[in-house]
Amino acid sequence: MKNVFLILLTTLIISCNSEEVSFKEGRWEGLINTGITNLNLILDYDGNDAYLSIAEQGIIKLKVSDLTINNKIIKFSINVGQTLINFEGNRNLSSEDNKDKINGKFFQNGQIKDFSLSYIGDIPFEKPFDILKPSGDDKILYLNKDNIKLSARHRIPYKDSNKWAALIVAGSGPTDGDGNSKILNGDNNSLLRLSNALCDFGIPSIRIDKRGTGFSSDSIIKEEDQDFSVLIDDVKDWLYKLKEIYPNRKIVVMGHSQGSLVSMVASNAIGCDAFVSISATGFTIDETLKKQLNIYNKEFRDKSNFILDELKKGNLVNQVPKTLYTFFRPSVQPFLISYMKYDPIDVINKSKYPILIIQGAKDSQTSVEDANMLYNNCTNCDLTIIENMNHLLRNVDNLIEDKMTYNEDRLPISKELIENIIDFLTKIN
């Protein structure tokens, strides 16, 4: 959620007039109070440069400038567009926890808000890039449908086990078959890595380019014309295609996040031999959004809950407050109404195939609560919780590392994820 509430602050080169306040190298963590919610603020100083992270806003290690320290007073400012933002902080050693702290105010457009930082220690070690080693090759597939051309990436293993074939379905938004989104600043390749890992075990896969993404980029539907059922119908067509290519194989469908619900509805209609649900929600989208928006203040929550309740009734809301426009702009409301008709619990109760539910405990978008909700309402399910796995299938140590995985392909996908999938399929064999 790149948006509205945030002030892009910045900072830091150190010019000290007193040894008493020499700025410590390492990591400083704190909060920004936007008036609507608190956002995590992290500042890393390596002795020469400093880097700012506000992970909830997708701001990761932004190099900063222009901070001055005079005795115990810290002042800095930044221009954001045409807006000047000023910061003033007081440095002190807390008597409660003996931590070096900064507490202060930032000033923008006549508004005054709070920020704080506390010295934590050394900057965490940044893990090296894991270079993907191909265990198969991609072939682009096309489907002609309603005068448009849909695409998918067919990953063919170098050594085929001749037992399983997989359909991989991406999550929400404009996400392509590799797991990459045009609204993010870089490629994470989460689903490419998943398909490549399956090839290590001789399993070919088709991973779908959603409409308007990848090689399906010409098949765009206007936002106001989008409907959840279109996503389901496209998955059905690709499931038929996979069965056509591999008529003598067992078929496993793997849905990630929103793709789990979409592909489970399709699998209930078309049939499959196994299903893997990864990082999926266990609640309807209106309930899920209410949970996610719960971090904001009461006024914000009350307004968003009203809109969600109206959409649940099938009513469009014409007057959307500016602070909520990103979430509930009129053009996206018809899609949300169509999405709310599908309850993951009702869908999983109708499934007739073995299901493996996998959830990462470090996932910042879905939760262990979601996984338990699905598992407790399923008669033929296994459940695996992976302690350090995040939403993009990587094992991470902290929030910055988590958010970095959305914009870069640095880390391998979770080894436990692949091990559990293979064990699950082996038992069915």
C-alpha positions as CSV (number, residue, x, y, z in Angstrom):
1,M,0.0,0.0,0.0
2,K,1.9,2.9,-1.2
3,N,0.0,5.7,-0.3
4,V,-1.6,8.4,1.3
5,F,-0.6,8.4,4.8
6,L,3.0,8.6,4.5
7,I,5.4,11.2,4.7
8,L,8.6,10.4,3.1
9,L,11.1,11.6,5.6
10,T,14.7,11.2,5.2
11,T,18.0,11.9,6.7
12,L,21.4,11.7,7.5
13,I,24.9,12.7,7.4
14,I,26.4,13.4,10.7
15,S,28.1,16.6,11.6
16,C,28.6,16.7,15.4
17,N,29.8,19.5,17.6
18,S,30.1,17.4,20.6
19,E,31.5,13.9,21.3
20,E,28.7,13.5,23.8
21,V,26.2,13.1,21.0
22,S,28.3,11.2,18.4
23,F,25.8,9.3,16.3
24,K,26.1,5.5,16.7
25,E,26.7,3.3,13.7
26,G,24.1,0.6,13.3
27,R,20.3,0.3,13.3
28,W,17.8,2.7,14.8
29,E,14.2,1.6,15.0
30,G,11.0,3.6,15.8
31,L,7.6,4.8,14.8
32,I,6.0,7.5,12.7
33,N,2.6,8.6,13.9
34,T,0.7,9.7,10.7
35,G,-2.5,10.6,12.6
36,I,-4.2,7.6,11.1
37,T,-1.8,4.8,12.2
38,N,1.7,4.2,13.4
39,L,4.3,3.0,10.8
40,N,7.6,1.3,11.5
41,L,10.6,3.5,10.9
42,I,14.1,2.0,10.5
43,L,17.3,3.9,9.9
44,D,20.6,2.1,9.1
45,Y,23.8,4.1,9.5
46,D,27.1,2.5,8.3
47,G,29.4,5.3,9.4
48,N,29.3,7.1,6.0
49,D,25.7,6.9,4.7
50,A,22.3,6.2,6.1
51,Y,19.3,4.4,4.7
52,L,15.7,4.7,5.6
53,S,13.1,2.0,5.6
54,I,9.3,2.3,6.1
55,A,8.5,-1.3,5.2
56,E,4.7,-1.0,5.3
57,Q,4.9,1.6,2.5
58,G,7.4,-0.4,0.4
59,I,10.2,2.1,1.2
60,I,13.3,-0.1,1.7
61,K,16.8,1.2,2.4
62,L,16.3,4.6,0.7
63,K,19.6,6.6,0.9
64,V,19.0,9.8,2.9
65,S,20.8,13.1,3.4
66,D,20.8,16.4,5.4
67,L,20.7,15.7,9.1
68,T,22.5,17.9,11.6
69,I,23.2,17.3,15.2
70,N,24.0,20.1,17.7
71,N,24.5,19.0,21.2
72,K,21.3,17.0,22.1
73,I,19.1,18.6,19.4
74,I,18.7,16.9,16.1
75,K,17.2,18.7,13.2
76,F,16.7,17.6,9.6
77,S,14.4,18.3,6.7
78,I,13.5,17.0,3.3
79,N,11.7,18.2,0.2
80,V,9.0,15.8,-1.0
81,G,7.9,17.1,-4.4
82,Q,7.2,20.7,-3.6
83,T,6.7,20.1,0.1
84,L,9.3,20.8,2.7
85,I,9.2,18.5,5.8
86,N,11.1,19.5,8.9
87,F,12.1,17.3,11.8
88,E,13.2,18.3,15.3
89,G,14.2,15.7,17.8
90,N,15.7,15.4,21.3
91,R,18.4,12.9,22.0
92,N,18.5,11.1,25.4
93,L,19.5,8.0,27.2
94,S,16.4,6.3,28.6
95,S,16.6,5.6,32.3
96,E,14.1,2.7,31.8
97,D,16.0,0.5,29.4
98,N,19.3,2.4,29.0
99,K,18.7,2.8,25.2
100,D,19.9,5.8,23.2
101,K,16.7,7.4,21.9
102,I,15.4,10.2,19.7
103,N,11.9,11.7,20.2
104,G,10.6,14.5,18.2
105,K,8.2,16.2,15.8
106,F,7.9,16.5,12.1
107,F,6.2,19.5,10.5
108,Q,4.4,19.3,7.2
109,N,1.8,21.6,5.6
110,G,1.0,23.1,9.0
111,Q,0.5,19.7,10.6
112,I,2.7,18.5,13.5
113,K,3.1,14.7,14.2
114,D,5.4,12.6,16.3
115,F,8.3,10.3,15.4
116,S,10.7,8.3,17.5
117,L,13.9,6.2,17.1
118,S,15.8,3.9,19.4
119,Y,19.3,2.5,18.9
120,I,19.1,-1.3,18.4
121,G,22.6,-2.4,17.5
122,D,24.4,-3.6,14.5
123,I,22.8,-3.6,11.1
124,P,21.7,-7.1,10.3
125,F,23.8,-9.0,7.8
126,E,22.3,-8.9,4.3
127,K,22.1,-12.4,2.9
128,P,23.8,-12.9,-0.5
129,F,21.9,-13.5,-3.7
130,D,20.9,-17.1,-4.4
131,I,21.3,-17.6,-8.1
132,L,18.5,-19.8,-9.5
133,K,19.9,-22.9,-11.2
134,P,17.5,-24.1,-13.9
135,S,16.3,-27.6,-13.6
136,G,14.0,-27.2,-16.6
137,D,13.1,-24.9,-19.5
138,D,10.1,-22.7,-20.2
139,K,7.8,-23.0,-23.2
140,I,5.2,-20.3,-23.7
141,L,1.6,-21.7,-24.2
142,Y,-1.3,-19.8,-25.6
143,L,-5.1,-20.2,-25.3
144,N,-7.5,-18.4,-27.7
145,K,-10.6,-17.3,-25.8
146,D,-13.3,-14.8,-26.5
147,N,-11.2,-13.2,-29.3
148,I,-8.2,-12.7,-26.9
149,K,-5.0,-14.6,-26.4
150,L,-4.2,-15.9,-22.9
151,S,-0.7,-17.2,-22.0
152,A,1.1,-19.4,-19.5
153,R,4.6,-20.6,-18.9
154,H,5.1,-24.4,-19.3
155,R,8.1,-25.5,-17.2
156,I,9.5,-28.8,-18.6
157,P,12.0,-30.6,-16.4
158,Y,15.3,-31.9,-17.7
159,K,14.4,-35.2,-16.1
160,D,10.7,-36.1,-16.0
161,S,9.4,-38.5,-13.3
162,N,6.3,-39.2,-15.5
163,K,4.0,-39.1,-12.4
164,W,2.6,-35.6,-11.7
165,A,1.9,-32.4,-13.5
166,A,1.1,-29.1,-11.7
167,L,-1.0,-26.0,-12.4
168,I,0.3,-23.0,-10.5
169,V,-2.1,-20.1,-10.0
170,A,-0.9,-16.7,-8.8
171,G,-2.4,-14.4,-6.2
172,S,-4.2,-11.1,-6.3
173,G,-3.4,-8.1,-8.5
174,P,-1.6,-7.9,-11.9
175,T,0.6,-10.9,-11.2
176,D,2.2,-13.0,-14.0
177,G,3.2,-16.6,-14.0
178,D,6.6,-15.9,-12.4
179,G,4.9,-14.3,-9.4
180,N,5.9,-10.8,-10.5
181,S,3.7,-7.7,-10.5
182,K,3.9,-4.6,-12.6
183,I,2.9,-2.5,-9.5
184,L,6.1,-3.5,-7.7
185,N,9.6,-2.1,-8.4
186,G,11.3,-5.4,-9.2
187,D,10.9,-9.1,-9.9
188,N,10.7,-11.6,-7.0
189,N,10.2,-14.7,-9.2
190,S,8.6,-16.6,-6.4
191,L,6.4,-18.8,-8.7
192,L,9.2,-19.3,-11.2
193,R,11.3,-20.6,-8.3
194,L,8.4,-22.8,-7.2
195,S,8.1,-24.4,-10.7
196,N,11.8,-24.8,-11.0
197,A,11.9,-26.6,-7.6
198,L,9.2,-29.0,-8.8
199,C,11.4,-29.7,-11.8
200,D,14.1,-30.9,-9.4
201,F,11.6,-33.8,-8.7
202,G,10.6,-34.3,-12.3
203,I,7.3,-32.5,-12.1
204,P,6.4,-30.3,-15.1
205,S,4.0,-27.3,-14.5
206,I,2.0,-24.6,-16.1
207,R,2.0,-21.3,-14.4
208,I,-0.6,-18.8,-15.6
209,D,-0.1,-15.3,-16.8
210,K,-3.2,-13.5,-15.5
211,R,-5.0,-11.2,-17.8
212,G,-3.0,-8.1,-18.5
213,T,0.3,-9.6,-17.3
214,G,3.2,-11.3,-18.9
215,F,2.5,-12.7,-22.3
216,S,-1.2,-12.1,-21.6
217,S,-0.6,-8.3,-21.5
218,D,-3.0,-7.6,-24.4
219,S,-5.9,-9.3,-22.7
220,I,-6.6,-6.5,-20.3
221,I,-10.1,-6.1,-18.8
222,K,-11.1,-2.6,-17.6
223,E,-11.0,-2.4,-13.9
224,E,-14.7,-1.6,-13.7
225,D,-15.5,-4.7,-15.8
226,Q,-13.6,-7.2,-13.8
227,D,-15.4,-10.0,-12.1
228,F,-14.1,-12.8,-9.8
229,S,-15.8,-15.4,-12.0
230,V,-13.5,-14.5,-14.9
231,L,-10.5,-15.5,-12.9
232,I,-12.1,-18.8,-12.1
233,D,-13.1,-19.5,-15.8
234,D,-9.5,-18.8,-17.0
235,V,-8.1,-21.3,-14.4
236,K,-10.7,-23.9,-15.6
237,D,-9.4,-23.5,-19.2
238,W,-5.8,-23.9,-18.2
239,L,-6.7,-27.0,-16.1
240,Y,-8.3,-28.5,-19.1
241,K,-5.2,-27.6,-21.1
242,L,-2.9,-29.3,-18.5
243,K,-4.9,-32.4,-18.6
244,E,-4.8,-32.4,-22.4
245,I,-1.0,-32.2,-22.4
246,Y,-0.6,-34.8,-19.7
247,P,-3.5,-37.2,-20.1
248,N,-1.9,-40.0,-18.1
249,R,-0.6,-38.0,-15.2
250,K,-1.9,-37.2,-11.7
251,I,-2.8,-33.5,-11.6
252,V,-2.0,-31.3,-8.7
253,V,-3.3,-27.7,-8.5
254,M,-1.3,-25.1,-6.5
255,G,-2.9,-21.8,-5.6
256,H,-1.0,-19.0,-4.0
257,S,-2.9,-16.4,-1.8
258,Q,-6.1,-15.3,-3.7
259,G,-5.1,-17.9,-6.3
260,S,-5.9,-20.6,-3.8
261,L,-9.6,-19.7,-3.6
262,V,-9.8,-19.1,-7.4
263,S,-8.2,-22.4,-8.3
264,M,-10.0,-24.4,-5.7
265,V,-13.4,-23.3,-7.1
266,A,-12.1,-24.3,-10.6
267,S,-10.8,-27.6,-9.3
268,N,-14.1,-28.4,-7.6
269,A,-15.7,-28.0,-11.0
270,I,-13.1,-29.7,-13.2
271,G,-11.5,-32.2,-10.8
272,C,-7.9,-32.8,-9.8
273,D,-5.9,-35.5,-7.9
274,A,-4.4,-33.2,-5.2
275,F,-4.4,-29.5,-4.2
276,V,-1.8,-27.4,-2.5
277,S,-3.1,-24.2,-0.9
278,I,-0.3,-21.7,-0.1
279,S,-0.7,-18.5,2.0
280,A,-4.4,-18.5,1.5
281,T,-7.1,-16.6,3.4
282,G,-9.6,-18.5,5.5
283,F,-12.2,-15.7,5.5
284,T,-14.2,-13.9,2.9
285,I,-12.5,-10.8,1.3
286,D,-14.7,-8.3,3.3
287,E,-13.7,-10.0,6.6
288,T,-10.1,-10.2,5.5
289,L,-10.0,-6.5,4.6
290,K,-11.5,-5.6,8.0
291,K,-8.7,-7.5,9.7
292,Q,-6.0,-5.8,7.5
293,L,-7.4,-2.3,8.0
294,N,-7.6,-2.8,11.8
295,I,-4.2,-1.2,12.2
296,Y,-5.7,2.2,11.5
297,N,-7.6,4.5,13.8
298,K,-11.2,4.2,14.8
299,E,-12.5,6.8,12.4
300,F,-10.7,5.1,9.4
301,R,-12.0,1.7,10.5
302,D,-15.6,2.8,10.9
303,K,-15.7,4.4,7.4
304,S,-14.1,1.4,5.8
305,N,-16.3,-1.1,7.6
306,F,-19.4,0.9,6.4
307,I,-18.3,0.6,2.8
308,L,-17.5,-3.1,3.1
309,D,-20.9,-3.8,4.7
310,E,-22.6,-2.0,1.8
311,L,-20.6,-3.8,-0.8
312,K,-21.4,-7.1,0.9
313,K,-25.1,-6.2,0.4
314,G,-24.3,-5.6,-3.3
315,N,-24.6,-1.8,-3.1
316,L,-22.1,0.5,-4.8
317,V,-20.8,3.4,-2.7
318,N,-20.4,6.5,-4.7
319,Q,-19.0,8.9,-2.1
320,V,-15.6,7.4,-1.0
321,P,-13.5,9.5,1.4
322,K,-10.1,10.5,0.0
323,T,-8.2,8.5,2.6
324,L,-10.1,5.3,1.5
325,Y,-10.0,5.9,-2.3
326,T,-7.1,3.6,-2.9
327,F,-9.0,0.7,-1.4
328,F,-12.6,1.4,-2.5
329,R,-12.4,3.6,-5.6
330,P,-15.7,3.2,-7.6
331,S,-14.0,1.2,-10.4
332,V,-12.9,-1.6,-8.1
333,Q,-16.1,-2.0,-6.2
334,P,-17.9,-4.3,-8.7
335,F,-15.0,-6.7,-8.5
336,L,-15.1,-6.6,-4.7
337,I,-18.8,-7.4,-4.7
338,S,-18.3,-10.4,-7.0
339,Y,-15.3,-11.5,-4.8
340,M,-17.3,-11.4,-1.6
341,K,-19.7,-14.0,-2.9
342,Y,-17.0,-16.7,-2.4
343,D,-16.4,-18.0,1.1
344,P,-13.2,-20.1,1.4
345,I,-14.9,-22.3,4.0
346,D,-17.8,-23.2,1.7
347,V,-15.4,-23.9,-1.1
348,I,-13.1,-26.1,0.8
349,N,-16.0,-28.1,2.2
350,K,-17.0,-29.0,-1.3
351,S,-13.6,-30.3,-2.3
352,K,-13.2,-34.1,-3.0
353,Y,-9.4,-34.3,-3.3
354,P,-6.6,-34.4,-0.8
355,I,-5.4,-30.9,0.2
356,L,-2.2,-29.6,1.7
357,I,-2.5,-26.3,3.4
358,I,0.8,-24.4,3.8
359,Q,1.2,-21.2,5.7
360,G,4.3,-19.2,6.7
361,A,4.4,-17.8,10.3
362,K,6.2,-14.7,9.0
363,D,3.5,-13.9,6.4
364,S,2.4,-10.3,6.7
365,Q,-0.6,-10.7,4.4
366,T,-2.2,-14.0,5.5
367,S,-1.8,-15.7,8.9
368,V,-1.7,-18.9,10.8
369,E,-5.3,-18.1,11.8
370,D,-6.3,-18.3,8.2
371,A,-4.6,-21.6,7.8
372,N,-6.3,-23.0,10.9
373,M,-9.7,-21.8,9.7
374,L,-9.3,-23.7,6.5
375,Y,-7.9,-26.8,8.2
376,N,-10.6,-27.0,10.8
377,N,-13.3,-26.9,8.2
378,C,-11.8,-29.5,5.8
379,T,-12.3,-33.3,6.0
380,N,-9.3,-34.3,3.8
381,C,-6.6,-31.8,4.6
382,D,-3.0,-31.8,5.9
383,L,-1.6,-28.6,7.5
384,T,1.9,-27.3,7.6
385,I,3.1,-24.1,9.3
386,I,6.6,-23.0,8.2
387,E,8.1,-21.0,11.0
388,N,10.0,-18.3,9.1
389,M,8.3,-18.3,5.7
390,N,6.8,-15.1,4.4
391,H,4.1,-14.5,1.8
392,L,6.5,-14.8,-1.1
393,L,7.7,-18.2,0.0
394,R,11.0,-17.1,1.5
395,N,12.4,-17.7,4.9
396,V,13.0,-14.2,6.5
397,D,14.4,-12.9,9.7
398,N,12.8,-9.5,10.0
399,L,10.3,-7.0,8.4
400,I,12.8,-5.3,6.2
401,E,14.0,-8.7,4.8
402,D,10.3,-9.6,4.3
403,K,9.5,-6.5,2.3
404,M,12.7,-6.8,0.2
405,T,11.5,-10.1,-1.1
406,Y,8.6,-8.3,-2.9
407,N,11.1,-6.3,-5.1
408,E,14.0,-8.6,-5.6
409,D,14.9,-12.2,-6.3
410,R,17.6,-12.5,-3.6
411,L,16.6,-15.5,-1.5
412,P,15.7,-19.1,-2.4
413,I,12.2,-20.3,-1.7
414,S,11.7,-22.2,1.5
415,K,13.2,-25.6,1.5
416,E,10.5,-26.8,3.9
417,L,7.9,-25.7,1.5
418,I,9.2,-28.0,-1.3
419,E,9.9,-30.8,1.1
420,N,6.3,-30.8,2.4
421,I,4.8,-30.6,-1.1
422,I,6.9,-33.6,-2.3
423,D,6.1,-35.6,0.8
424,F,2.4,-34.9,0.3
425,L,2.4,-36.0,-3.3
426,T,4.5,-39.0,-2.5
427,K,1.9,-40.3,0.0
428,I,-0.8,-40.0,-2.7
429,N,1.4,-41.9,-5.2
